Protein backbone atom coordinates (compact mmCIF):
# COMPACT_ATOMS: atom_id res chain seq x y z
CA UNK A 1 0.00 0.00 0.00
CA UNK A 2 1.42 3.38 -0.93
CA UNK A 3 0.85 6.52 1.08
CA UNK A 4 1.71 10.12 0.35
CA UNK A 5 2.85 12.39 3.15
CA UNK A 6 0.38 15.25 3.13
CA UNK A 7 1.84 17.31 5.95
CA UNK A 8 3.47 17.30 9.35
CA UNK A 9 1.64 18.67 12.37
CA UNK A 10 3.09 20.45 15.39
CA UNK A 11 2.07 17.55 17.66
CA UNK A 12 4.65 15.24 16.05
CA UNK A 13 2.20 13.54 13.70
CA UNK A 14 2.48 12.96 9.98
CA UNK A 15 -0.76 13.05 7.98
CA UNK A 16 -0.78 10.38 5.26
CA UNK A 17 -3.07 9.97 2.27
CA UNK A 18 -3.64 6.81 0.21
CA UNK A 19 -1.72 7.05 -3.08
CA UNK A 20 -2.83 7.07 -5.82
CA UNK A 21 -6.42 8.07 -5.52
CA UNK A 22 -8.81 9.54 -3.08
CA UNK A 23 -9.24 8.31 0.41
CA UNK A 24 -9.38 9.25 4.03
CA UNK A 25 -6.25 10.58 5.61
CA UNK A 26 -4.81 9.12 8.77
CA UNK A 27 -2.21 10.29 11.23
CA UNK A 28 0.84 8.42 12.44
CA UNK A 29 3.62 9.45 14.81
CA UNK A 30 6.38 11.07 12.79
CA UNK A 31 8.89 8.64 14.30
CA UNK A 32 7.17 5.78 12.43
CA UNK A 33 8.72 7.09 9.25
CA UNK A 34 12.15 5.48 9.04
CA UNK A 35 13.85 8.57 7.71
CA UNK A 36 13.26 12.27 7.44
CA UNK A 37 11.01 12.63 4.42
CA UNK A 38 9.54 15.86 3.09
CA UNK A 39 5.84 16.43 2.59
CA UNK A 40 4.49 15.10 -0.71
CA UNK A 41 6.94 12.17 -0.82
CA UNK A 42 5.35 8.75 -1.41
CA UNK A 43 6.24 5.78 0.77
CA UNK A 44 5.15 2.16 1.03
CA UNK A 45 3.34 0.99 4.16
CA UNK A 46 3.21 -2.65 5.20
CA UNK A 47 1.08 -4.19 7.89
CA UNK A 48 2.22 -7.55 9.19
CA UNK A 49 0.23 -9.85 11.44
CA UNK A 50 2.05 -10.44 14.73
CA UNK A 51 0.49 -13.68 15.93
CA UNK A 52 2.58 -13.84 19.10
CA UNK A 53 1.61 -10.33 20.21
CA UNK A 54 -2.04 -11.01 19.36
CA UNK A 55 -2.03 -14.15 21.51
CA UNK A 56 -0.33 -12.27 24.37
CA UNK A 57 -2.99 -9.54 24.29
CA UNK A 58 -5.80 -12.11 24.24
CA UNK A 59 -4.34 -13.81 27.33
CA UNK A 60 -3.93 -10.44 29.06
CA UNK A 61 -7.52 -9.43 28.24
CA UNK A 62 -8.87 -12.74 29.51
CA UNK A 63 -6.94 -12.37 32.78
CA UNK A 64 -8.25 -8.85 33.29
CA UNK A 65 -11.81 -10.10 32.74
CA UNK A 66 -11.34 -13.02 35.13
CA UNK A 67 -11.47 -15.62 32.36
CA UNK A 68 -8.37 -17.80 32.78
CA UNK A 69 -8.99 -20.15 29.81
N, CA, C and O atoms as a Tinker XYZ file with bonds, in Angstrom:
   276  protein
     1  N      0.862000   -1.162000    0.000000    73     2
     2  CA     0.000000    0.000000    0.000000    64     1     3
     3  C      0.912000    1.229000    0.000000    63     2     4     5
     4  O      1.851000    1.312000    0.791000    81     3
     5  N      0.638000    2.150000   -0.864000    73     3     6
     6  CA     1.419000    3.376000   -0.932000    64     5     7
     7  C      0.658000    4.531000   -0.285000    63     6     8     9
     8  O     -0.561000    4.652000   -0.415000    81     7
     9  N      1.396000    5.350000    0.396000    73     7    10
    10  CA     0.848000    6.519000    1.081000    64     9    11
    11  C      1.680000    7.736000    0.707000    63    10    12    13
    12  O      2.893000    7.647000    0.519000    81    11
    13  N      1.007000    8.865000    0.604000    73    11    14
    14  CA     1.708000   10.124000    0.354000    64    13    15
    15  C      1.663000   10.961000    1.622000    63    14    16    17
    16  O      0.618000   11.091000    2.258000    81    15
    17  N      2.799000   11.523000    1.978000    73    15    18
    18  CA     2.853000   12.388000    3.154000    64    17    19
    19  C      2.200000   13.708000    2.780000    63    18    20    21
    20  O      2.702000   14.438000    1.926000    81    19
    21  N      1.090000   14.009000    3.417000    73    19    22
    22  CA     0.376000   15.246000    3.132000    64    21    23
    23  C      1.027000   16.417000    3.864000    63    22    24    25
    24  O      1.305000   17.463000    3.276000    81    23
    25  N      1.263000   16.218000    5.160000    73    23    26
    26  CA     1.842000   17.310000    5.953000    64    25    27
    27  C      2.300000   16.779000    7.295000    63    26    28    29
    28  O      1.988000   15.652000    7.680000    81    27
    29  N      3.039000   17.607000    7.993000    73    27    30
    30  CA     3.465000   17.302000    9.351000    64    29    31
    31  C      2.783000   18.288000   10.283000    63    30    32    33
    32  O      2.685000   19.475000    9.969000    81    31
    33  N      2.317000   17.813000   11.412000    73    31    34
    34  CA     1.641000   18.671000   12.371000    64    33    35
    35  C      2.554000   18.954000   13.556000    63    34    36    37
    36  O      3.497000   18.207000   13.820000    81    35
    37  N      2.264000   20.036000   14.264000    73    35    38
    38  CA     3.088000   20.451000   15.389000    64    37    39
    39  C      3.125000   19.427000   16.523000    63    38    40    41
    40  O      4.040000   19.451000   17.347000    81    39
    41  N      2.141000   18.530000   16.573000    73    39    42
    42  CA     2.073000   17.549000   17.655000    64    41    43
    43  C      2.908000   16.297000   17.370000    63    42    44    45
    44  O      2.765000   15.283000   18.053000    81    43
    45  N      3.778000   16.374000   16.360000    73    43    46
    46  CA     4.648000   15.244000   16.050000    64    45    47
    47  C      4.012000   14.179000   15.180000    63    46    48    49
    48  O      4.539000   13.071000   15.074000    81    47
    49  N      2.899000   14.493000   14.562000    73    47    50
    50  CA     2.197000   13.543000   13.704000    64    49    51
    51  C      2.425000   13.872000   12.235000    63    50    52    53
    52  O      2.561000   15.032000   11.847000    81    51
    53  N      2.462000   12.804000   11.426000    73    51    54
    54  CA     2.483000   12.956000    9.977000    64    53    55
    55  C      1.100000   12.571000    9.475000    63    54    56    57
    56  O      0.543000   11.566000    9.916000    81    55
    57  N      0.546000   13.342000    8.570000    73    55    58
    58  CA    -0.758000   13.047000    7.980000    64    57    59
    59  C     -0.500000   12.385000    6.633000    63    58    60    61
    60  O      0.138000   12.967000    5.756000    81    59
    61  N     -1.005000   11.149000    6.476000    73    59    62
    62  CA    -0.784000   10.375000    5.260000    64    61    63
    63  C     -2.081000   10.227000    4.482000    63    62    64    65
    64  O     -3.168000   10.173000    5.056000    81    63
    65  N     -1.943000   10.162000    3.169000    73    63    66
    66  CA    -3.074000    9.967000    2.267000    64    65    67
    67  C     -2.808000    8.748000    1.401000    63    66    68    69
    68  O     -1.675000    8.543000    0.967000    81    67
    69  N     -3.833000    7.925000    1.137000    73    67    70
    70  CA    -3.641000    6.811000    0.211000    64    69    71
    71  C     -3.178000    7.339000   -1.150000    63    70    72    73
    72  O     -3.655000    8.375000   -1.614000    81    71
    73  N     -2.252000    6.624000   -1.781000    73    71    74
    74  CA    -1.721000    7.051000   -3.079000    64    73    75
    75  C     -1.674000    5.850000   -3.998000    63    74    76    77
    76  O     -1.215000    4.796000   -3.557000    81    75
    77  N     -2.115000    5.929000   -5.246000    73    75    78
    78  CA    -2.828000    7.067000   -5.823000    64    77    79
    79  C     -4.296000    7.008000   -5.441000    63    78    80    81
    80  O     -4.777000    6.004000   -4.916000    81    79
    81  N     -4.977000    8.064000   -5.705000    73    79    82
    82  CA    -6.417000    8.066000   -5.524000    64    81    83
    83  C     -6.873000    8.815000   -4.299000    63    82    84    85
    84  O     -6.088000    9.320000   -3.496000    81    83
    85  N     -8.179000    8.856000   -4.201000    73    83    86
    86  CA    -8.806000    9.541000   -3.079000    64    85    87
    87  C     -8.946000    8.584000   -1.909000    63    86    88    89
    88  O     -8.963000    7.366000   -2.081000    81    87
    89  N     -9.041000    9.133000   -0.767000    73    87    90
    90  CA    -9.240000    8.306000    0.415000    64    89    91
    91  C     -9.140000    9.154000    1.653000    63    90    92    93
    92  O     -8.810000   10.339000    1.595000    81    91
    93  N     -9.423000    8.542000    2.755000    73    91    94
    94  CA    -9.375000    9.249000    4.028000    64    93    95
    95  C     -7.946000    9.296000    4.528000    63    94    96    97
    96  O     -7.199000    8.322000    4.435000    81    95
    97  N     -7.588000   10.442000    5.054000    73    95    98
    98  CA    -6.250000   10.584000    5.607000    64    97    99
    99  C     -6.188000    9.911000    6.974000    63    98   100   101
   100  O     -7.217000    9.683000    7.609000    81    99
   101  N     -4.999000    9.601000    7.411000    73    99   102
   102  CA    -4.812000    9.116000    8.769000    64   101   103
   103  C     -3.483000    9.636000    9.287000    63   102   104   105
   104  O     -2.577000    9.962000    8.520000    81   103
   105  N     -3.390000    9.706000   10.592000    73   103   106
   106  CA    -2.214000   10.289000   11.231000    64   105   107
   107  C     -1.386000    9.196000   11.879000    63   106   108   109
   108  O     -1.920000    8.246000   12.451000    81   107
   109  N     -0.084000    9.343000   11.781000    73   107   110
   110  CA     0.844000    8.422000   12.441000    64   109   111
   111  C      1.910000    9.256000   13.141000    63   110   112   113
   112  O      2.189000   10.378000   12.719000    81   111
   113  N      2.506000    8.726000   14.200000    73   111   114
   114  CA     3.620000    9.449000   14.807000    64   113   115
   115  C      4.749000    9.609000   13.785000    63   114   116   117
   116  O      5.077000    8.675000   13.054000    81   115
   117  N      5.318000   10.775000   13.751000    73   115   118
   118  CA     6.383000   11.070000   12.793000    64   117   119
   119  C      7.526000   10.068000   12.905000    63   118   120   121
   120  O      8.167000    9.747000   11.904000    81   119
   121  N      7.786000    9.574000   14.100000    73   119   122
   122  CA     8.894000    8.637000   14.304000    64   121   123
   123  C      8.662000    7.294000   13.606000    63   122   124   125
   124  O      9.600000    6.509000   13.466000    81   123
   125  N      7.422000    7.014000   13.164000    73   123   126
   126  CA     7.170000    5.777000   12.434000    64   125   127
   127  C      7.774000    5.806000   11.034000    63   126   128   129
   128  O      7.974000    4.758000   10.420000    81   127
   129  N      8.059000    6.988000   10.535000    73   127   130
   130  CA     8.725000    7.091000    9.247000    64   129   131
   131  C     10.204000    6.846000    9.484000    63   130   132   133
   132  O     10.808000    7.502000   10.333000    81   131
   133  N     10.795000    5.920000    8.754000    73   131   134
   134  CA    12.154000    5.478000    9.041000    64   133   135
   135  C     13.216000    6.550000    8.793000    63   134   136   137
   136  O     14.317000    6.472000    9.337000    81   135
   137  N     12.896000    7.514000    8.002000    73   135   138
   138  CA    13.853000    8.566000    7.709000    64   137   139
   139  C     13.120000    9.890000    7.583000    63   138   140   141
   140  O     11.894000    9.928000    7.478000    81   139
   141  N     13.867000   10.951000    7.593000    73   139   142
   142  CA    13.258000   12.273000    7.442000    64   141   143
   143  C     12.835000   12.443000    5.987000    63   142   144   145
   144  O     13.678000   12.542000    5.096000    81   143
   145  N     11.552000   12.476000    5.758000    73   143   146
   146  CA    11.006000   12.633000    4.416000    64   145   147
   147  C     10.243000   13.944000    4.346000    63   146   148   149
   148  O      9.597000   14.336000    5.317000    81   147
   149  N     10.309000   14.622000    3.221000    73   147   150
   150  CA     9.544000   15.855000    3.090000    64   149   151
   151  C      8.083000   15.561000    2.737000    63   150   152   153
   152  O      7.749000   14.484000    2.244000    81   151
   153  N      7.237000   16.536000    2.998000    73   151   154
   154  CA     5.838000   16.432000    2.594000    64   153   155
   155  C      5.775000   16.212000    1.089000    63   154   156   157
   156  O      6.610000   16.719000    0.339000    81   155
   157  N      4.798000   15.468000    0.669000    73   155   158
   158  CA     4.491000   15.099000   -0.713000    64   157   159
   159  C      5.276000   13.895000   -1.207000    63   158   160   161
   160  O      4.993000   13.398000   -2.297000    81   159
   161  N      6.265000   13.401000   -0.437000    73   159   162
   162  CA     6.939000   12.168000   -0.821000    64   161   163
   163  C      5.969000   11.003000   -0.663000    63   162   164   165
   164  O      5.055000   11.052000    0.161000    81   163
   165  N      6.174000    9.957000   -1.460000    73   163   166
   166  CA     5.346000    8.754000   -1.407000    64   165   167
   167  C      6.176000    7.645000   -0.770000    63   166   168   169
   168  O      7.352000    7.473000   -1.090000    81   167
   169  N      5.550000    6.894000    0.135000    73   167   170
   170  CA     6.242000    5.776000    0.769000    64   169   171
   171  C      5.327000    4.554000    0.744000    63   170   172   173
   172  O      4.128000    4.664000    0.490000    81   171
   173  N      5.909000    3.402000    1.010000    73   171   174
   174  CA     5.150000    2.165000    1.035000    64   173   175
   175  C      4.927000    1.754000    2.487000    63   174   176   177
   176  O      5.860000    1.739000    3.290000    81   175
   177  N      3.686000    1.424000    2.810000    73   175   178
   178  CA     3.344000    0.989000    4.164000    64   177   179
   179  C      3.006000   -0.493000    4.123000    63   178   180   181
   180  O      2.309000   -0.961000    3.223000    81   179
   181  N      3.505000   -1.216000    5.100000    73   179   182
   182  CA     3.214000   -2.648000    5.200000    64   181   183
   183  C      2.672000   -2.937000    6.594000    63   182   184   185
   184  O      3.176000   -2.425000    7.594000    81   183
   185  N      1.658000   -3.749000    6.638000    73   183   186
   186  CA     1.084000   -4.194000    7.894000    64   185   187
   187  C      1.297000   -5.692000    7.976000    63   186   188   189
   188  O      0.873000   -6.435000    7.090000    81   187
   189  N      1.946000   -6.135000    9.029000    73   187   190
   190  CA     2.220000   -7.548000    9.195000    64   189   191
   191  C      1.523000   -8.061000   10.449000    63   190   192   193
   192  O      1.536000   -7.416000   11.498000    81   191
   193  N      0.920000   -9.229000   10.317000    73   191   194
   194  CA     0.232000   -9.852000   11.442000    64   193   195
   195  C      1.283000  -10.367000   12.422000    63   194   196   197
   196  O      2.189000  -11.107000   12.039000    81   195
   197  N      1.157000   -9.979000   13.670000    73   195   198
   198  CA     2.054000  -10.438000   14.727000    64   197   199
   199  C      1.266000  -11.397000   15.608000    63   198   200   201
   200  O      0.647000  -10.990000   16.591000    81   199
   201  N      1.296000  -12.658000   15.248000    73   199   202
   202  CA     0.493000  -13.676000   15.933000    64   201   203
   203  C      0.873000  -13.775000   17.410000    63   202   204   205
   204  O     -0.004000  -13.888000   18.266000    81   203
   205  N      2.148000  -13.735000   17.712000    73   203   206
   206  CA     2.580000  -13.838000   19.100000    64   205   207
   207  C      2.054000  -12.704000   19.958000    63   206   208   209
   208  O      1.592000  -12.939000   21.075000    81   207
   209  N      2.116000  -11.482000   19.459000    73   207   210
   210  CA     1.614000  -10.329000   20.211000    64   209   211
   211  C      0.101000  -10.404000   20.350000    63   210   212   213
   212  O     -0.443000  -10.056000   21.398000    81   211
   213  N     -0.587000  -10.856000   19.299000    73   211   214
   214  CA    -2.041000  -11.012000   19.364000    64   213   215
   215  C     -2.420000  -12.005000   20.457000    63   214   216   217
   216  O     -3.327000  -11.750000   21.249000    81   215
   217  N     -1.723000  -13.133000   20.493000    73   215   218
   218  CA    -2.029000  -14.149000   21.510000    64   217   219
   219  C     -1.736000  -13.618000   22.911000    63   218   220   221
   220  O     -2.479000  -13.911000   23.847000    81   219
   221  N     -0.666000  -12.845000   23.067000    73   219   222
   222  CA    -0.327000  -12.271000   24.369000    64   221   223
   223  C     -1.430000  -11.319000   24.840000    63   222   224   225
   224  O     -1.814000  -11.343000   26.009000    81   223
   225  N     -1.934000  -10.488000   23.937000    73   223   226
   226  CA    -2.987000   -9.538000   24.287000    64   225   227
   227  C     -4.276000  -10.261000   24.648000    63   226   228   229
   228  O     -4.974000   -9.850000   25.575000    81   227
   229  N     -4.604000  -11.334000   23.930000    73   227   230
   230  CA    -5.803000  -12.115000   24.236000    64   229   231
   231  C     -5.693000  -12.689000   25.646000    63   230   232   233
   232  O     -6.647000  -12.623000   26.421000    81   231
   233  N     -4.526000  -13.255000   25.981000    73   231   234
   234  CA    -4.340000  -13.806000   27.333000    64   233   235
   235  C     -4.471000  -12.702000   28.386000    63   234   236   237
   236  O     -5.112000  -12.891000   29.420000    81   235
   237  N     -3.864000  -11.566000   28.113000    73   235   238
   238  CA    -3.935000  -10.440000   29.058000    64   237   239
   239  C     -5.371000   -9.965000   29.245000    63   238   240   241
   240  O     -5.799000   -9.705000   30.369000    81   239
   241  N     -6.114000   -9.852000   28.153000    73   239   242
   242  CA    -7.517000   -9.430000   28.242000    64   241   243
   243  C     -8.343000  -10.435000   29.036000    63   242   244   245
   244  O     -9.170000  -10.051000   29.863000    81   243
   245  N     -8.118000  -11.712000   28.785000    73   243   246
   246  CA    -8.872000  -12.739000   29.514000    64   245   247
   247  C     -8.576000  -12.674000   31.006000    63   246   248   249
   248  O     -9.485000  -12.797000   31.827000    81   247
   249  N     -7.296000  -12.480000   31.364000    73   247   250
   250  CA    -6.944000  -12.368000   32.778000    64   249   251
   251  C     -7.627000  -11.165000   33.408000    63   250   252   253
   252  O     -8.135000  -11.256000   34.525000    81   251
   253  N     -7.645000  -10.049000   32.708000    73   251   254
   254  CA    -8.254000   -8.846000   33.288000    64   253   255
   255  C     -9.766000   -8.983000   33.436000    63   254   256   257
   256  O    -10.377000   -8.300000   34.258000    81   255
   257  N    -10.370000   -9.864000   32.643000    73   255   258
   258  CA   -11.812000  -10.103000   32.744000    64   257   259
   259  C    -12.140000  -11.268000   33.653000    63   258   260   261
   260  O    -13.310000  -11.605000   33.834000    81   259
   261  N    -11.110000  -11.894000   34.233000    73   259   262
   262  CA   -11.340000  -13.021000   35.134000    64   261   263
   263  C    -11.588000  -14.322000   34.423000    63   262   264   265
   264  O    -12.075000  -15.268000   35.042000    81   263
   265  N    -11.275000  -14.410000   33.158000    73   263   266
   266  CA   -11.465000  -15.623000   32.362000    64   265   267
   267  C    -10.078000  -16.208000   32.104000    63   266   268   269
   268  O     -9.348000  -15.728000   31.237000    81   267
   269  N     -9.721000  -17.238000   32.853000    73   267   270
   270  CA    -8.366000  -17.804000   32.782000    64   269   271
   271  C     -8.255000  -18.987000   31.819000    63   270   272   273
   272  O     -7.434000  -19.876000   32.046000    81   271
   273  N     -9.047000  -19.024000   30.766000    73   271   274
   274  CA    -8.986000  -20.145000   29.810000    64   273   275
   275  C     -7.612000  -20.351000   29.261000    63   274   276
   276  O     -7.399000  -21.251000   28.448000    81   275
